[in-house]
Amino acid sequence: MTALSTDIGADDASVTPPASPANTLGVSSVWPGLVLTAAIAAMAFAFRQIPYVSVLSPIILSIAIGMIFHNFIGTPALAKPGVTFSMRRILRFAIILLGLQLTASQLVEVGARGIAIIALTLIATFVFTVQLGRLIGVDRKLSELIAAGTSICGASAVIATNTVTQAADEDVAYAVACVTVFGSVAMFVYPVFPGLLHLDPHAFGLWSGASIHEIAQVVAAAFQDGRDAGEFGTIAKLARVTMLAPVVISLGFLAARQARRTGDGQSTARVPLPWFVLGFIALVGVNSMVSIPAEARSVIVTLTTFLLSMALAAMGLETDIRKLYARGIRPLLLGAGAFLFISSFSLTLIKTLM
């Protein structure tokens, strides 16, 4: 977050007004925005108690509520600092906490072939999506966000990738909408295929985990084929989430390389290394070595989801629907193409290698 500074000359210093009581009490600080984003996140959690709405994660509901609030009521100027704080600092902290939901042993359970299938699918989908976006005229930054959300882990990957891509908030909202729509389609359509495609529970779980966008969507789809498929699908998806860190770091290096190419030839561009990703990796290591009690783990999962929901609420509070509409249908077609590719490519690998 870039600090706003004002140069004040010596002659002006003597007439600088004293701090107002409101500023002294911090009323104009981040708190109003934090309260607003937290309230929207809490509302999203409450809405999930409504039948059929529970299939949507609080993260998705939060960005939708935030967008509705911003476009029909308006985000108060007083809340802007806290909204920005939620989009930046709280987001990074939540992604670090995601590391406590993963362990190295989960990678072992997936097996070498399973990991290879997941990694190949992720890389191929990301490259395919970016190239397809270039072919049909979608902005590179938006293409990268849709590629990350489709190939890794939905909305969480979109907002993590944007720390490097630095796209407009409307692009983030559009990418989140794409992965939500097509992830939801997969959640309802995939359970039809185990019998048709002769997939045993292990293969169906791997297919779900390797290709469906959000963790919640994987769980909803994979458990339709039984407990074995559900548990293995969840583990495969978590293994895929661990690849978020190397992807974001790699994009940081590529962004720096591109900056040097388009600059004046001087190697002055710094690698925008997202240090919070290192925190994510560190907590994966901690979770692999230390046994966290089930009660504490449940609290951590809920807290992480709530913080991510606050970050997405902030995104919604910064998203203008008119600008989103102006992006047109091409990004939606890109999301559809990416979804069809990751589904068919991963299934082909599973049929071939498993």
ROFIFI-881820 format. One record per residue (C-alpha): residue number from 0; residue in three letters; x, z, y. Coordinates in nm, 2 decimals, m for minus. Each point is the difference from the previous one (the first is absolute). Layout:
BEGIN
  resi  resn      xx      zz      yy
   NUM   ala       X       Z       Y
...
***
This chain:
BEGIN
  resi  resn      xx      zz      yy
     0   met    0.00    0.00    0.00
     1   thr    0.15   m0.11    0.33
     2   ala    0.00    0.27    0.26
     3   leu   m0.13   m0.10    0.34
     4   ser    0.24    0.09    0.28
     5   thr   m0.02   m0.03    0.38
     6   asp    0.29   m0.01    0.23
     7   ile   m0.05    0.23    0.30
     8   gly    0.23   m0.02    0.30
     9   ala    0.14    0.30    0.17
    10   asp   m0.23   m0.04    0.30
    11   asp   m0.30    0.01   m0.23
    12   ala    0.10    0.31   m0.20
    13   ser   m0.11    0.23    0.28
    14   val   m0.36   m0.12    0.00
    15   thr   m0.05    0.00   m0.38
    16   pro   m0.33    0.18   m0.06
    17   pro    0.01    0.31   m0.22
    18   ala   m0.13   m0.03   m0.35
    19   ser   m0.38    0.04   m0.02
    20   pro   m0.15    0.27   m0.22
    21   ala   m0.14   m0.27   m0.23
    22   asn    0.35   m0.14   m0.06
    23   thr    0.15    0.35   m0.04
    24   leu   m0.26    0.08   m0.27
    25   gly    0.07   m0.33   m0.18
    26   val   m0.35   m0.14    0.05
    27   ser    0.14   m0.35    0.07
    28   ser    0.25    0.02   m0.29
    29   val   m0.05   m0.12   m0.35
    30   trp   m0.27    0.25   m0.10
    31   pro   m0.31   m0.18    0.11
    32   gly    0.10   m0.31   m0.20
    33   leu    0.10    0.21   m0.30
    34   val   m0.34    0.17    0.00
    35   leu   m0.17   m0.33    0.02
    36   thr    0.19   m0.17   m0.28
    37   ala   m0.04    0.32   m0.21
    38   ala   m0.37    0.00    0.06
    39   ile   m0.03   m0.36   m0.11
    40   ala    0.20    0.07   m0.31
    41   ala   m0.22    0.30   m0.08
    42   met   m0.31   m0.22    0.05
    43   ala    0.15   m0.25   m0.24
    44   phe    0.04    0.27   m0.27
    45   ala   m0.36    0.11    0.06
    46   phe   m0.14   m0.35   m0.03
    47   arg    0.16   m0.03   m0.35
    48   gln   m0.26    0.25   m0.12
    49   ile   m0.26   m0.27    0.05
    50   pro   m0.09   m0.20   m0.32
    51   tyr    0.18   m0.34   m0.02
    52   val    0.21    0.08    0.30
    53   ser    0.23    0.21   m0.22
    54   val    0.16   m0.31   m0.14
    55   leu    0.17   m0.05    0.34
    56   ser    0.30    0.22    0.08
    57   pro    0.00    0.22    0.31
    58   ile    0.28   m0.21    0.13
    59   ile   m0.22   m0.31    0.01
    60   leu   m0.30    0.19    0.14
    61   ser    0.22    0.15    0.28
    62   ile    0.11   m0.34    0.14
    63   ala   m0.35   m0.13   m0.01
    64   ile   m0.14    0.31    0.18
    65   gly    0.28   m0.02    0.26
    66   met   m0.07   m0.37    0.07
    67   ile   m0.37    0.07    0.04
    68   phe    0.07    0.29    0.24
    69   his    0.25   m0.20    0.20
    70   asn   m0.21   m0.31    0.04
    71   phe   m0.34    0.15    0.05
    72   ile    0.09    0.33    0.18
    73   gly    0.36   m0.04    0.12
    74   thr    0.31    0.20   m0.06
    75   pro    0.04    0.25    0.28
    76   ala    0.32   m0.04    0.21
    77   leu    0.07    0.37   m0.06
    78   ala    0.03   m0.06   m0.37
    79   lys    0.25   m0.29    0.02
    80   pro    0.32    0.21   m0.04
    81   gly   m0.14    0.18   m0.31
    82   val   m0.13   m0.33   m0.15
    83   thr    0.35   m0.15    0.04
    84   phe    0.15    0.32   m0.15
    85   ser   m0.23   m0.04   m0.30
    86   met    0.10   m0.36   m0.05
    87   arg    0.37    0.07    0.01
    88   arg    0.11    0.36   m0.08
    89   ile   m0.29    0.11   m0.23
    90   leu    0.01   m0.33   m0.19
    91   arg    0.37    0.04   m0.07
    92   phe   m0.04    0.36   m0.12
    93   ala   m0.29   m0.10   m0.23
    94   ile    0.21   m0.28   m0.16
    95   ile    0.28    0.25   m0.06
    96   leu   m0.25    0.23   m0.17
    97   leu   m0.11   m0.29   m0.23
    98   gly    0.33    0.06   m0.17
    99   leu   m0.13    0.32   m0.15
   100   gln   m0.26   m0.20   m0.20
   101   leu    0.27   m0.20   m0.19
   102   thr    0.27    0.09   m0.26
   103   ala    0.28   m0.19   m0.17
   104   ser   m0.16    0.08   m0.34
   105   gln   m0.30   m0.21    0.09
   106   leu    0.23   m0.30    0.03
   107   val    0.13    0.08   m0.35
   108   glu   m0.36    0.01   m0.14
   109   val   m0.06   m0.35    0.12
   110   gly    0.30   m0.13   m0.19
   111   ala    0.26   m0.26    0.08
   112   arg   m0.24   m0.30   m0.05
   113   gly   m0.27    0.16    0.20
   114   ile    0.23    0.07    0.29
   115   ala    0.13   m0.36   m0.02
   116   ile   m0.35   m0.14    0.01
   117   ile   m0.10    0.22    0.30
   118   ala    0.32   m0.08    0.19
   119   leu   m0.02   m0.38   m0.07
   120   thr   m0.37    0.00    0.10
   121   leu    0.07    0.19    0.32
   122   ile    0.29   m0.23    0.11
   123   ala   m0.18   m0.32   m0.10
   124   thr   m0.32    0.10    0.18
   125   phe    0.18    0.10    0.31
   126   val    0.19   m0.32    0.02
   127   phe   m0.30   m0.21   m0.09
   128   thr   m0.22    0.17    0.26
   129   val    0.25   m0.04    0.29
   130   gln    0.06   m0.37   m0.09
   131   leu   m0.38   m0.07   m0.03
   132   gly   m0.05    0.17    0.33
   133   arg    0.26   m0.24    0.16
   134   leu   m0.16   m0.30   m0.17
   135   ile   m0.36    0.07    0.13
   136   gly    0.11    0.12    0.34
   137   val   m0.03    0.38   m0.02
   138   asp    0.23    0.20    0.23
   139   arg    0.31    0.12   m0.18
   140   lys   m0.05    0.37    0.07
   141   leu   m0.36    0.00   m0.12
   142   ser    0.11   m0.19   m0.31
   143   glu    0.26    0.26   m0.08
   144   leu   m0.26    0.28    0.04
   145   ile   m0.24   m0.17   m0.23
   146   ala    0.28   m0.07   m0.24
   147   ala    0.11    0.36   m0.01
   148   gly   m0.35    0.13   m0.04
   149   thr   m0.08   m0.23   m0.28
   150   ser    0.33    0.03   m0.19
   151   ile    0.07    0.37    0.03
   152   cys   m0.27    0.25    0.08
   153   gly   m0.27   m0.10    0.24
   154   ala   m0.06    0.16    0.33
   155   ser    0.29    0.25   m0.04
   156   ala    0.24   m0.30   m0.04
   157   val   m0.14   m0.18    0.29
   158   ile    0.05    0.29    0.24
   159   ala    0.34    0.08   m0.14
   160   thr    0.12   m0.36    0.02
   161   asn   m0.12   m0.02    0.36
   162   thr    0.26    0.26    0.10
   163   val    0.25   m0.29   m0.04
   164   thr   m0.23   m0.30    0.06
   165   gln   m0.14    0.15    0.32
   166   ala   m0.31   m0.22    0.01
   167   ala   m0.30    0.05    0.22
   168   asp   m0.25    0.27   m0.09
   169   glu   m0.26   m0.28   m0.06
   170   asp    0.23   m0.16   m0.26
   171   val    0.03    0.34   m0.17
   172   ala   m0.38    0.04    0.00
   173   tyr   m0.04   m0.36   m0.14
   174   ala    0.25    0.05   m0.27
   175   val   m0.16    0.33   m0.10
   176   ala   m0.34   m0.17   m0.01
   177   cys    0.14   m0.28   m0.22
   178   val    0.15    0.23   m0.26
   179   thr   m0.31    0.22    0.00
   180   val   m0.24   m0.29   m0.06
   181   phe    0.20   m0.17   m0.28
   182   gly    0.10    0.33   m0.16
   183   ser   m0.37    0.10   m0.01
   184   val   m0.08   m0.34   m0.16
   185   ala    0.27    0.07   m0.27
   186   met   m0.14    0.35   m0.06
   187   phe   m0.34   m0.14   m0.10
   188   val    0.12   m0.33   m0.17
   189   tyr    0.30    0.12   m0.21
   190   pro   m0.20    0.21   m0.25
   191   val   m0.18   m0.32   m0.11
   192   phe    0.33   m0.15   m0.14
   193   pro    0.15    0.23   m0.27
   194   gly   m0.23   m0.15   m0.26
   195   leu    0.00   m0.35    0.13
   196   leu    0.38   m0.01    0.02
   197   his    0.07    0.21   m0.31
   198   leu    0.19    0.27    0.20
   199   asp    0.07    0.33   m0.18
   200   pro   m0.02    0.32    0.22
   201   his    0.37    0.00    0.06
   202   ala    0.00   m0.37    0.12
   203   phe   m0.31    0.04    0.21
   204   gly    0.13    0.32    0.16
   205   leu    0.33   m0.18    0.09
   206   trp   m0.19   m0.30    0.14
   207   ser   m0.21    0.23    0.22
   208   gly    0.30    0.21    0.12
   209   ala    0.21   m0.31    0.07
   210   ser   m0.25   m0.20    0.19
   211   ile   m0.29    0.20    0.16
   212   his    0.07    0.11    0.35
   213   glu   m0.09    0.37    0.05
   214   ile    0.06    0.29   m0.24
   215   ala   m0.36    0.11    0.01
   216   gln   m0.11   m0.36   m0.08
   217   val    0.24    0.00   m0.30
   218   val   m0.14    0.32   m0.13
   219   ala   m0.36   m0.12    0.04
   220   ala    0.07   m0.33   m0.18
   221   ala    0.24    0.12   m0.28
   222   phe   m0.20    0.30   m0.11
   223   gln   m0.30   m0.24   m0.07
   224   asp    0.20   m0.10   m0.31
   225   gly    0.05    0.35   m0.12
   226   arg    0.23    0.30    0.06
   227   asp    0.32   m0.17   m0.14
   228   ala   m0.04   m0.30    0.23
   229   gly   m0.08    0.22    0.29
   230   glu    0.30    0.23   m0.04
   231   phe    0.24   m0.28   m0.06
   232   gly   m0.14   m0.20    0.29
   233   thr    0.05    0.29    0.24
   234   ile    0.36    0.05   m0.12
   235   ala    0.07   m0.37    0.04
   236   lys   m0.14    0.01    0.35
   237   leu    0.20    0.30    0.10
   238   ala    0.31   m0.18   m0.13
   239   arg   m0.09   m0.29    0.22
   240   val   m0.03    0.24    0.30
   241   thr    0.36    0.11   m0.04
   242   met    0.10   m0.35    0.09
   243   leu   m0.13    0.05    0.35
   244   ala    0.32    0.15    0.12
   245   pro    0.24   m0.28   m0.10
   246   val   m0.24   m0.26    0.13
   247   val   m0.03    0.16    0.35
   248   ile    0.37    0.06    0.02
   249   ser    0.07   m0.37   m0.11
   250   leu   m0.24   m0.12    0.27
   251   gly    0.19    0.21    0.25
   252   phe    0.32   m0.18   m0.09
   253   leu   m0.16   m0.34    0.02
   254   ala   m0.15    0.08    0.34
   255   ala    0.34    0.09    0.13
   256   arg    0.15   m0.32   m0.15
   257   gln   m0.27   m0.21    0.16
   258   ala    0.06    0.17    0.34
   259   arg    0.37   m0.09   m0.02
   260   arg   m0.09   m0.36   m0.08
   261   thr   m0.23   m0.04    0.29
   262   gly    0.22    0.19    0.24
   263   asp    0.31   m0.11    0.19
   264   gly    0.23    0.01   m0.30
   265   gln    0.10    0.36    0.06
   266   ser   m0.05    0.24   m0.30
   267   thr   m0.17    0.26    0.21
   268   ala   m0.33    0.02   m0.18
   269   arg   m0.04    0.33   m0.18
   270   val   m0.17    0.03   m0.34
   271   pro   m0.34    0.17    0.07
   272   leu    0.05    0.23   m0.30
   273   pro   m0.31    0.21   m0.04
   274   trp    0.16    0.34   m0.07
   275   phe   m0.33    0.14   m0.12
   276   val    0.04   m0.22   m0.31
   277   leu    0.31    0.20   m0.09
   278   gly   m0.21    0.31    0.03
   279   phe   m0.25   m0.16   m0.24
   280   ile    0.28   m0.07   m0.25
   281   ala    0.14    0.35    0.04
   282   leu   m0.34    0.16   m0.08
   283   val   m0.04   m0.23   m0.31
   284   gly    0.33    0.15   m0.11
   285   val   m0.12    0.36    0.07
   286   asn   m0.33   m0.07   m0.19
   287   ser    0.20   m0.13   m0.29
   288   met    0.22    0.31   m0.03
   289   val   m0.24    0.28    0.11
   290   ser   m0.34    0.07   m0.17
   291   ile   m0.26    0.04    0.27
   292   pro   m0.31    0.21   m0.11
   293   ala   m0.32   m0.20   m0.05
   294   glu   m0.18    0.20    0.28
   295   ala    0.28   m0.08    0.25
   296   arg    0.01   m0.36   m0.11
   297   ser   m0.37   m0.04    0.07
   298   val    0.04    0.15    0.35
   299   ile    0.29   m0.24    0.07
   300   val   m0.19   m0.30   m0.12
   301   thr   m0.30    0.09    0.22
   302   leu    0.22    0.07    0.30
   303   thr    0.19   m0.33   m0.04
   304   thr   m0.33   m0.19   m0.02
   305   phe   m0.13    0.18    0.31
   306   leu    0.31   m0.08    0.20
   307   leu   m0.01   m0.36   m0.10
   308   ser   m0.37    0.00    0.10
   309   met    0.10    0.13    0.34
   310   ala    0.25   m0.27    0.04
   311   leu   m0.25   m0.27   m0.10
   312   ala   m0.26    0.15    0.23
   313   ala    0.25   m0.04    0.28
   314   met    0.05   m0.36   m0.09
   315   gly   m0.37   m0.05    0.02
   316   leu   m0.01    0.17    0.34
   317   glu    0.25   m0.26    0.12
   318   thr   m0.17   m0.30   m0.15
   319   asp   m0.21   m0.24    0.20
   320   ile   m0.25   m0.19   m0.22
   321   arg    0.00   m0.29    0.24
   322   lys    0.37   m0.05   m0.06
   323   leu   m0.05    0.05   m0.37
   324   tyr   m0.27   m0.27    0.00
   325   ala    0.24   m0.23    0.19
   326   arg    0.24    0.00   m0.30
   327   gly   m0.25   m0.23   m0.18
   328   ile   m0.06   m0.06   m0.37
   329   arg    0.35   m0.11   m0.10
   330   pro    0.14    0.35   m0.06
   331   leu   m0.30    0.07   m0.22
   332   leu    0.07   m0.31   m0.20
   333   leu    0.36    0.12   m0.02
   334   gly   m0.12    0.33   m0.14
   335   ala   m0.21   m0.18   m0.26
   336   gly    0.29   m0.22   m0.10
   337   ala    0.23    0.30   m0.03
   338   phe   m0.26    0.18   m0.22
   339   leu   m0.05   m0.29   m0.23
   340   phe    0.38   m0.05   m0.03
   341   ile    0.08    0.36   m0.09
   342   ser   m0.28    0.02   m0.25
   343   ser    0.09   m0.32   m0.18
   344   phe    0.38    0.04    0.02
   345   ser    0.00    0.36   m0.13
   346   leu   m0.24   m0.09   m0.28
   347   thr    0.21   m0.29   m0.11
   348   leu    0.31    0.22   m0.01
   349   ile   m0.19    0.27   m0.21
   350   lys   m0.13   m0.27   m0.24
   351   thr    0.35   m0.14   m0.03
   352   leu    0.22    0.31   m0.02
   353   met   m0.21    0.28   m0.14
***
